[in-house]
């Protein structure tokens, strides 16, 4: 495949110039444009959490298709309670680390940059061969049902409340996974603090009923996220990128809103912005919509008020006009695409050439949202074998 630099440019590129200007993250990582691939669960690793050659093809296609940054699916961080899904990849041991090297090398060979998203599922774990139980901040039954397209069935299990030792183990798991990510050649890591997974469970009042230093006030409920980010930074060298993802909605509660609205956003983003991060990734279903009520700023805009690092916005931004509008209004510094990237791994190249973008085909998700199913579906439709996964988490 050709890299972005090999493709022709023209009037379409000029029309979308804002999306194609370079961006620097941290002290030394240069991105060729403002377009990133959002993290999306693929459940396509081996049973023991090793990235595969098919996954290498999948991630390489995004870099070859012109995305300046690729963020991986959530990668589990330890062999205790972190794994969320069967066939999810890990960075919990050195063999898993080594399996990622080919993926990273293939993305780099196409001129792209790649960040590993580090994830602990906590109480939302629905497939973990390492432990028979789930753990979260408190023994609170998660809302909703397990996701069938990730091989789940029925309600979530009741989690056990994490002990102080469990919390320390989870924090250390993030740190060691980040170290392994750097050893594998990744350009950085993104700490998954969003979408209802463990760190978001600690942040959310109704899933965190603790009475210790990790519960009660918003400051206390943010403590574990802060400890994870600080541990990740200590375990990696200067110049290695550390980002964090934040959201209101959750995979099992899409409409959740922060109870304190803009006041909570100010405190949350202010606290995250004071940590040693290089970017903040916000996600909503439609990123340009008001975060609270019918009027007011978007979640990305609120983040940008309170942090000094670049803000990455996610949520239905395959609509190029909306992506450009967010950036023109200075609500975000760059954008990530989920469904748009899945419909076309070469979405940036198509935009530059003013080529048509087809809508995302949800048949790629059924019955399992993995790469093998996507390949079968495309073959049935006589389309080129490509990349597809579940929509933005």
C-alpha positions as CSV (number, residue, x, y, z in Angstrom):
1,X,0.0,0.0,0.0
2,X,1.1,3.6,-0.5
3,X,1.6,5.9,2.3
4,X,-0.2,9.2,2.7
5,X,2.8,11.0,1.3
6,X,2.5,9.0,-1.9
7,X,-1.0,10.1,-2.7
8,X,-2.0,13.0,-4.9
9,X,-3.3,16.2,-3.4
10,X,-5.6,18.9,-4.8
11,X,-8.5,21.1,-4.2
12,X,-10.1,18.7,-1.8
13,X,-7.1,18.7,0.4
14,X,-7.1,22.5,0.5
15,X,-10.7,22.4,1.5
16,X,-9.9,20.2,4.4
17,X,-6.6,21.7,5.3
18,X,-7.3,22.0,9.0
19,X,-7.4,18.2,9.3
20,X,-4.1,17.7,7.5
21,X,-1.9,20.1,9.4
22,X,0.8,18.4,11.5
23,X,0.5,18.2,15.3
24,X,3.1,17.6,18.0
25,X,2.3,15.6,21.1
26,X,4.6,15.8,24.1
27,X,8.2,16.8,23.6
28,X,8.9,14.7,20.5
29,X,6.1,12.9,18.8
30,X,5.1,14.5,15.5
31,X,1.8,13.5,13.8
32,X,1.4,14.1,10.1
33,X,-2.2,15.2,10.5
34,X,-5.1,15.6,12.9
35,X,-6.8,12.3,12.2
36,X,-6.6,9.4,14.6
37,X,-8.2,5.9,14.6
38,X,-10.3,5.5,17.7
39,X,-9.8,2.5,20.0
40,X,-12.2,-0.3,19.2
41,X,-12.6,-3.7,20.7
42,X,-11.7,-6.4,18.1
43,X,-11.6,-9.7,20.2
44,X,-9.3,-11.1,17.5
45,X,-6.2,-12.1,19.4
46,X,-5.2,-15.6,20.3
47,X,-6.8,-17.2,23.3
48,X,-3.7,-16.3,25.4
49,X,-3.8,-12.7,24.4
50,X,-1.2,-12.5,21.6
51,X,-1.6,-10.1,18.7
52,X,-1.8,-11.9,15.4
53,X,-0.7,-11.3,11.8
54,X,-4.3,-10.5,10.9
55,X,-4.3,-7.8,13.5
56,X,-1.1,-6.5,12.0
57,X,-2.8,-6.3,8.6
58,X,-5.7,-4.5,10.2
59,X,-3.7,-1.8,12.0
60,X,-1.3,-1.3,9.1
61,X,-4.2,-0.5,6.8
62,X,-5.1,2.5,8.8
63,X,-1.6,3.9,8.7
64,X,-1.3,3.2,5.0
65,X,-4.7,4.8,4.5
66,X,-3.5,8.1,5.9
67,X,-4.3,8.3,9.6
68,X,-1.6,10.1,11.4
69,X,-2.2,8.2,14.7
70,X,-3.6,4.8,15.4
71,X,-4.9,4.0,18.9
72,X,-5.3,0.3,19.6
73,X,-8.2,-1.5,21.0
74,X,-8.2,-1.8,24.8
75,X,-5.3,-4.1,25.9
76,X,-5.6,-5.8,29.2
77,X,-2.9,-5.0,31.7
78,X,-2.6,-7.9,34.1
79,X,-3.5,-11.6,34.6
80,X,-5.6,-10.9,37.6
81,X,-8.9,-9.1,36.9
82,X,-8.1,-6.8,34.1
83,X,-9.2,-8.8,31.1
84,X,-12.7,-7.9,29.8
85,X,-13.3,-10.2,26.8
86,X,-12.2,-13.5,25.5
87,X,-9.6,-13.2,22.7
88,X,-8.7,-9.7,23.9
89,X,-5.0,-8.9,23.5
90,X,-2.8,-8.2,26.5
91,X,0.4,-6.6,27.6
92,X,0.5,-8.6,30.8
93,X,3.6,-10.6,30.0
94,X,6.7,-10.5,27.8
95,X,5.3,-13.0,25.2
96,X,2.3,-10.7,24.7
97,X,4.7,-7.8,24.4
98,X,6.7,-9.5,21.7
99,X,3.6,-10.4,19.7
100,X,2.8,-6.6,19.4
101,X,6.2,-5.9,17.8
102,X,5.1,-6.8,14.3
103,X,2.0,-4.7,14.6
104,X,4.0,-1.7,15.7
105,X,6.6,-2.2,13.0
106,X,4.0,-2.4,10.2
107,X,2.3,0.8,11.3
108,X,5.7,2.6,11.5
109,X,6.7,1.3,8.1
110,X,3.7,3.1,6.6
111,X,4.6,6.4,8.3
112,X,2.0,6.2,11.1
113,X,2.3,6.5,14.8
114,X,0.7,4.0,17.2
115,X,-0.5,4.2,20.8
116,X,-1.5,1.3,23.0
117,X,-4.7,1.8,25.0
118,X,-4.3,0.2,28.4
119,X,-7.6,-1.1,29.9
120,X,-8.8,-2.8,33.0
121,X,-12.4,-3.9,32.7
122,X,-13.2,-4.2,36.4
123,X,-16.8,-5.1,37.1
124,X,-17.6,-5.1,33.4
125,X,-15.4,-8.1,32.7
126,X,-17.4,-10.7,30.8
127,X,-14.6,-13.1,29.6
128,X,-11.4,-13.6,31.7
129,X,-9.7,-17.0,31.8
130,X,-7.4,-15.9,34.6
131,X,-10.0,-15.4,37.3
132,X,-13.5,-16.8,38.0
133,X,-14.6,-13.6,39.8
134,X,-14.9,-10.0,38.8
135,X,-13.8,-7.0,41.0
136,X,-14.7,-3.4,41.1
137,X,-14.6,-0.5,43.5
138,X,-17.7,-1.8,45.3
139,X,-20.0,-4.8,45.2
140,X,-22.5,-3.1,43.0
141,X,-24.2,-5.1,40.2
142,X,-23.5,-3.4,36.8
143,X,-26.4,-2.1,34.8
144,X,-27.4,-3.6,31.5
145,X,-26.5,-6.9,29.8
146,X,-23.2,-8.4,28.6
147,X,-22.5,-7.7,25.0
148,X,-23.2,-10.6,22.7
149,X,-21.0,-9.5,19.9
150,X,-18.1,-9.8,22.4
151,X,-19.2,-13.3,23.3
152,X,-21.2,-12.2,26.4
153,X,-24.5,-13.5,27.5
154,X,-27.0,-12.4,30.2
155,X,-26.5,-9.9,33.0
156,X,-23.1,-9.0,34.4
157,X,-21.8,-10.8,37.4
158,X,-21.8,-9.2,40.9
159,X,-18.3,-8.0,41.5
160,X,-16.3,-8.2,44.6
161,X,-15.1,-5.0,46.2
162,X,-11.4,-4.4,45.6
163,X,-9.1,-4.5,48.6
164,X,-6.2,-2.0,49.0
165,X,-4.0,-4.8,47.8
166,X,-6.2,-5.3,44.7
167,X,-6.0,-1.6,43.9
168,X,-2.2,-1.6,44.2
169,X,-2.0,-4.7,42.0
170,X,-4.1,-3.0,39.3
171,X,-2.1,0.2,39.4
172,X,1.1,-1.8,39.0
173,X,-0.4,-3.7,36.2
174,X,-0.9,-0.5,34.2
175,X,2.6,0.5,35.0
176,X,4.2,-2.7,33.8
177,X,2.0,-2.9,30.7
178,X,3.1,0.6,29.8
179,X,6.7,-0.4,30.2
180,X,6.1,-3.4,27.9
181,X,4.4,-1.2,25.4
182,X,7.5,1.0,25.2
183,X,9.7,-2.1,24.9
184,X,7.5,-3.3,22.0
185,X,8.1,0.0,20.2
186,X,4.8,1.8,20.7
187,X,4.9,5.6,20.6
188,X,2.9,5.9,23.7
189,X,0.0,4.6,25.7
190,X,-3.5,5.8,26.4
191,X,-4.9,5.1,29.9
192,X,-8.5,4.0,29.5
193,X,-10.4,6.1,32.1
194,X,-13.7,6.1,30.2
195,X,-16.8,4.1,29.1
196,X,-17.6,2.4,32.3
197,X,-14.4,0.3,32.8
198,X,-12.5,0.2,36.1
199,X,-11.2,3.7,36.4
200,X,-14.5,5.1,35.3
201,X,-16.2,2.8,37.9
202,X,-14.1,4.5,40.6
203,X,-15.1,7.9,39.3
204,X,-18.8,7.2,39.2
205,X,-20.7,7.7,42.4
206,X,-23.3,5.0,42.1
207,X,-20.6,2.3,41.3
208,X,-18.2,3.5,44.0
209,X,-19.6,3.3,47.5
210,X,-16.3,3.1,49.2
211,X,-15.6,4.9,52.5
212,X,-11.8,5.0,52.2
213,X,-9.5,7.3,50.4
214,X,-10.8,6.1,47.0
215,X,-14.5,6.9,47.6
216,X,-16.8,9.7,48.6
217,X,-15.6,13.1,47.2
218,X,-14.9,13.6,43.5
219,X,-11.3,14.2,44.4
220,X,-11.1,10.8,46.1
221,X,-12.9,9.0,43.2
222,X,-10.3,10.4,40.8
223,X,-7.5,9.1,43.0
224,X,-7.0,5.8,41.3
225,X,-6.8,7.4,37.9
226,X,-4.2,9.8,39.2
227,X,-2.2,7.0,40.7
228,X,-2.3,5.0,37.5
229,X,-1.1,7.9,35.3
230,X,1.7,8.7,37.7
231,X,2.8,5.1,37.8
232,X,2.7,4.8,34.1
233,X,4.8,7.9,33.7
234,X,7.3,6.6,36.2
235,X,7.6,3.3,34.4
236,X,8.4,4.8,31.0
237,X,11.1,7.1,29.8
238,X,11.0,10.8,29.0
239,X,9.4,11.5,25.6
240,X,7.1,8.5,25.7
241,X,3.5,9.7,25.2
242,X,0.9,9.2,27.9
243,X,-2.7,10.1,27.2
244,X,-6.0,9.4,29.0
245,X,-9.5,8.8,27.7
246,X,-12.5,10.3,29.5
247,X,-16.3,10.0,28.9
248,X,-19.7,10.4,30.5
249,X,-21.4,7.5,28.7
250,X,-20.6,3.9,29.4
251,X,-20.8,0.7,27.3
252,X,-23.6,-0.4,29.7
253,X,-25.1,3.0,30.3
254,X,-24.9,5.1,27.1
255,X,-26.9,8.1,28.5
256,X,-25.0,8.6,31.8
257,X,-24.2,12.2,32.6
258,X,-22.0,13.6,35.3
259,X,-24.3,14.7,38.2
260,X,-22.6,18.0,38.7
261,X,-22.7,18.9,35.0
262,X,-20.2,21.6,34.1
263,X,-18.9,21.9,37.7
264,X,-18.0,18.3,37.6
265,X,-16.4,18.6,34.2
266,X,-14.3,21.5,35.5
267,X,-13.0,19.5,38.5
268,X,-12.5,16.3,36.5
269,X,-10.6,17.9,33.6
270,X,-8.8,20.2,35.9
271,X,-7.5,17.2,37.9
272,X,-6.6,15.3,34.8
273,X,-4.9,18.3,33.3
274,X,-2.7,18.6,36.3
275,X,-1.3,15.1,35.8
276,X,1.7,14.3,33.6
277,X,-0.3,13.6,30.4
278,X,0.4,14.6,26.8
279,X,-3.2,14.5,25.5
280,X,-6.8,14.1,26.7
281,X,-9.2,12.0,24.7
282,X,-12.9,12.8,25.1
283,X,-15.7,10.7,23.7
284,X,-19.4,11.2,23.2
285,X,-21.9,9.8,20.7
286,X,-21.8,13.0,18.8
287,X,-18.8,15.0,19.8
288,X,-20.2,18.4,18.8
289,X,-23.4,18.3,20.9
290,X,-23.7,20.1,24.2
291,X,-22.4,18.0,27.0
292,X,-25.3,19.0,29.3
293,X,-28.8,19.9,28.2
294,X,-29.8,21.4,24.9
295,X,-27.3,24.3,24.9
296,X,-23.8,24.9,26.0
297,X,-20.3,23.7,25.3
298,X,-19.4,20.2,24.1
299,X,-17.5,17.8,26.3
300,X,-14.3,18.4,24.2
301,X,-14.7,22.2,24.6
302,X,-15.1,21.8,28.3
303,X,-11.9,19.7,28.4
304,X,-10.0,22.3,26.4
305,X,-10.9,25.0,28.9
306,X,-9.2,23.1,31.7
307,X,-6.2,21.4,30.2
308,X,-3.1,22.8,28.4
309,X,-2.4,19.6,26.4
310,X,-4.0,18.8,23.1
311,X,-7.6,17.5,23.2
312,X,-8.6,14.6,21.0
313,X,-12.4,14.5,20.3
314,X,-14.3,11.4,19.4
315,X,-17.9,10.7,18.4
316,X,-19.5,10.5,14.9
317,X,-16.7,12.6,13.4
318,X,-16.7,10.7,10.2
319,X,-18.8,13.7,9.2
320,X,-15.9,15.8,8.1
321,X,-17.8,19.1,8.4
322,X,-18.4,18.4,12.1
323,X,-14.8,17.4,12.6
324,X,-13.6,20.6,10.9
325,X,-16.1,22.6,12.9
326,X,-14.9,21.4,16.2
327,X,-11.3,22.3,15.3
328,X,-12.3,25.7,13.7
329,X,-14.1,26.6,16.9
330,X,-11.0,25.6,18.9
331,X,-13.0,22.9,20.8
332,X,-10.5,20.2,19.9
333,X,-7.0,19.9,18.5
334,X,-7.4,16.6,16.7
335,X,-10.2,14.0,16.1
336,X,-10.5,10.3,16.2
337,X,-12.8,8.2,14.0
338,X,-14.4,4.8,14.7
339,X,-17.1,3.9,12.3
340,X,-15.6,6.1,9.6
341,X,-12.3,4.3,9.8
342,X,-14.0,0.9,9.8
343,X,-16.0,1.8,6.7
344,X,-12.8,2.9,5.0
345,X,-9.3,2.3,6.4
346,X,-8.2,4.9,3.8
347,X,-10.7,7.5,5.0
348,X,-8.1,10.4,5.0
349,X,-6.9,9.5,1.5
350,X,-10.5,9.5,0.3
351,X,-11.2,12.9,1.9
352,X,-8.1,14.4,0.3
353,X,-9.2,13.0,-3.1
354,X,-12.8,14.0,-2.6
355,X,-13.9,10.4,-3.0
356,X,-17.2,9.1,-1.7
357,X,-17.4,7.7,1.8
358,X,-19.8,4.8,2.2
359,X,-21.8,4.4,5.4
360,X,-20.7,1.9,8.0
361,X,-22.2,-1.5,7.5
362,X,-23.4,-3.0,10.8
363,X,-23.4,-6.4,9.3
364,X,-19.7,-6.4,10.0
365,X,-20.5,-6.8,13.7
366,X,-22.7,-9.9,13.6
367,X,-22.6,-12.4,15.2
368,X,-19.2,-11.5,16.6
369,X,-17.4,-8.2,16.2
370,X,-14.1,-9.7,15.2
371,X,-11.9,-9.6,12.2
372,X,-12.8,-13.0,11.0
373,X,-16.5,-12.2,10.9
374,X,-15.7,-8.9,9.1
375,X,-13.7,-10.8,6.5
376,X,-16.5,-13.3,5.9
377,X,-19.1,-10.6,5.6
378,X,-17.0,-8.6,3.0
379,X,-16.4,-11.8,1.1
380,X,-20.1,-12.5,0.9
381,X,-20.7,-9.0,-0.5
382,X,-17.7,-9.5,-2.8
383,X,-15.9,-6.5,-1.3
384,X,-12.2,-6.3,-0.7
385,X,-11.2,-7.9,2.6
386,X,-10.7,-5.0,4.9
387,X,-11.0,-3.8,8.5
388,X,-14.1,-3.5,10.6
389,X,-15.1,-3.6,14.2
390,X,-17.6,-2.4,16.7
391,X,-18.4,1.3,16.8
392,X,-16.7,3.6,19.3
393,X,-16.9,2.4,22.8
